[in-house]
Amino acid sequence: MSAFVGKYADELIKTAKYIATPGKGILAADESTGTIGKRLASINVENIESNRQALRELLFTSPNALSYLSGVILFEETLYQKTTGGKPFVDVLIENSVIPGIKVDKGTVEIAGTNSETTTQGFDSLGARCQQYYKAGARFAKWRAVLKIGPTEPSELAIQQNAQGLARYAIICQENGLVPIVEPEVLTDGNHDIKKCAAVTEKVLAAVYKALNDHHVLLEGTLLKPNMVTPGSDSPKVTPEVIAEYTVAALRRTVPPAVPGIVFLSGGQSEEEATLNLNAINKLEVVKPWTLSFSFGRALQQSTIKKWAGKKENVPAAQQAFLARCKANSAATLGKYAGGNADAAASESLYVKGYKY
Amino acid sequence: MASATLLKSSFLPKKSEWLNARPSSTSQPMAVSFTVRAGAYADELVKTAKTVASPGRGILAMDESNATCGKRLASIGLENTEANRQAYRTLLITAPGLGQYVSGAILFEETLYQSTTDGKKMVDVLVSQNIMPGIKVDKGLVPLAGSNDESWCQGLDGLASRCAAYYQQGARFAKWRTVVSIPNGPSALAVKEAAWGLARYAAIAQDNGLVPIVEPEILLDGDHGIERTFEVAQKVWAEVFFYMAENNVMYEGILLKPSMVTPGAECKERATPEQVAEYTLKLLHRRIPPAVPGIMFLSGGQSEVEATLNLNAMNQSPHPWHVSFSFARALQNTCLKTWGGRPENVKAAQDALLIRAKANSLAQLGKYTGEGESAEAKEGMYVKNYSY
C-alpha cells in the first residue's frame, strides 16, 4: 500500500521482522580494513587478509553463539571470504539462521563551514553495489551517519544533511532488496548531561523519520540503530535505569510502531555496561512497540579478541568468551540478564575520544 | 520498577544552563526529570491527556460556533438565540451518567462562560459528571493566498493569553481544527501551513496548561479512492509531527484528532469497516510515536452507525495508543432530532445521546455488536463543501 512498495516489499518486511526476533541481536563485524587493523594491532597481530579471515572465522564458527544472533554485518571483503575449510562465510551464517548484512557506506567526510561536523559518503553506484551484495547473499545493509554535541552542534545543516543521506541510502537499499539499518549516531564525546543528549537525540530522530517518510521509505522494512541516551563521556555516569528511562522516552517520542526493531549501538561502552543498559531498557515497564536489541561491535568482540591474541591455541577460549557475551546480550533483550560474571576485559571501557572508524 | 518516576516535570532549561552544565557531585541516580519539552504544566498535561484517553471513553465535540450551531437549530425549526443554544447544551451535558462514556467535552467560547438553564456553570456540571471541559481556540478557516483555492486556520494572535484565561475558567484541553482538501491538491503550501499552524498552537497551549488536540482534518469531499487518502494522510502526519518536534511539543501531553482513512464521499467504490480499519491503522503505525496517549477520531460526515462500526473495527487488537472518538454530529444527530426544541422531549433526547455514547464506548473496547440500531442512526451526514 502506498509509500514505496517495490518488488521486494514482502521480503523486506519478513527479513526486518526476523532480525528483530526477541532474544536475538546483531554482531557488527563490519570493521573496515583500516579499523580492523587497529584491533589486530592491539593484540600485536599483523593486518593481513589471513588474519582478518582468521578472526572472523573464529567468531562465525563459535559453537552455539550463532543461535543468539539474527544477523551479522560484514565488510565487503568478508562477504566474499571463506573458512579455512573452503566454505563461504555467508553459507556458514545462513545455515545457522543468521542473516548476512553488509556495510555500504564509504566513511565520513567533513562538511565545509561547520565545526568539524561530518556527512557520510557512498552514493555512487550504490544501487548497483546493493544488487551485487544481494546476489552474494546479503539481505540487509548498514550506513552510519554521525553527529556530535557541542555548544553549537549539531547544526541544522549537519542534521539535515545526515537525515537526507540516511533516507536516500534507505530507499536505494529497499529498491534492491536489502533491509536498511538506519544509524544516526550521536557521539558521547563531551561534558554535556543526559538531558542534553536526550534533546539532541530526539531532534535528530525526528529529522531522520521526517526524511525517511519524505523519501517514501517502507518503515516496516527498516531497522533503527541509535545511540542509547547517556551523559557525555566527560560527565559523571548514571545508572542503567536512568539511561533506560531517557532512552526509551526518546524512542517513544520519535519512532513509529511500524519499525519492527531497534538495535542499539554500543558507542564506547564496555561490554558489561552495554549489556546492563540493554537489560534495563528491556525491563522498563512502559509500552515499547518495537523489539529493543543490540548491534554491537566492540561490545561483543573486545574480550574475545584479547583472549585470542592471534594464537590458534587460544581459539576455543576466545570462542567461549564470545559465546558468553552473545548469551548475556540475548538475555538482556528479554530483560533477564542476571549480570555480574564480567571479567576485567568485559568491564573495560571502550571509549576513545574523537573515535574514527 | 522505575515506571513511577517516568515523566516527572521540571522547568524548561535555558540555553545557558546547557552551556554551563555543572556535573552533579555524586553518581547517585538522579531524580528522572524531563527538561526536554516540559514547561510548568508538564505533569498536569500528561495526567489530563491520560484521563481523556481512558479505556471505554471518548470526547463529545459540542464546540459548534454560533453560526454552525445556528444551522443545527434551524434543522429542527429553532431560532439561533443564546437561550436556545444554552438549552441545547444544557440538555447534552446533563444527560445522566454521560461521564461513563465521555471523558471530555469540547466547548465553544460562549458555552465555557455560560451557565445551564438551572443556573449552574457549564464547566462545573461537566466536572461533576467526571467530564473534562475543553475549548475550541482556533478562529476558523480563511482562504490561503497563493494556494489552489485552499484554506488555512487562523487563531495564533493572543492565543497564549486566551489559553491562560480559558484555563482559569476551568478548561483543561484545547482544540484547533485545520483542513486539507484532496480535490484541491493538496498543495505543499497548504499542507505545510496546516502542520505549522497546528505545531505553533500546540506549543502555546501546552505552555498555558491546556492539552492540545491536534486536528488536521482531511476532508471527505472528492471522488478519490482510499489509496489517495492514505497517501495524503501519510504526508500530512509526517509534516505535523516534524513541526511539532521543531516546536518542542511534549507528545505525552497531546491528543490527536485525525480523520479515518476512507474513500472520498463521491468515490464510487465504498470501503468496508475492515478496510477503513486496515488503512487507518497502517497510517497510525507509520506515523504516530507511541508517546502520544490518545487518538480520538473525528466522524467528518459519516453516519452515526458507520462511525461506530469503523471505530470498532479499529479496536480488534491492542494498540500502543488509546484509539477512540471525538464525535460531534455522529453523537448528536439523533439526539438533536429527538429533542426538536421541546422540553417534553428532553429525556428521550438524552437517552438517544446516551445510546450513541455507549455504542462508541463499546466500539473503543472493540465490543460493539450493532444490535438495535435505528434507521436514523444509519443516515449519512455528509454535506458537500461543508463549512463549519
Interface residues (C-beta under 8 A of the other chain):
Chain A: M1 S2 A3 P151 N191 H192 D193 I194 K195 K196 A198 A199 E202 K203 A206 A207 Y209 K210 N213 D214 L219 E220 S235 P236 K237 V238 T239 E241 V242 A244 E245 Y246 A249 R252 R253 T254 V255 P256 P257 A258 K283 L284 E285 V286 V287 K288 P289
Chain B: M1 A2 S3 T5 L6 L7 P13 W18 L19 A21 P23 S24 T26 S27 P29 M30 V32 F34 T35 V36 R37 E227 F230 E231 Q234 K235 A238 E239 F241 F242 A245 E246 Y251 E252 Y279 K282 L284 H285 R286 R287 I288 P289 P290 A291 P320
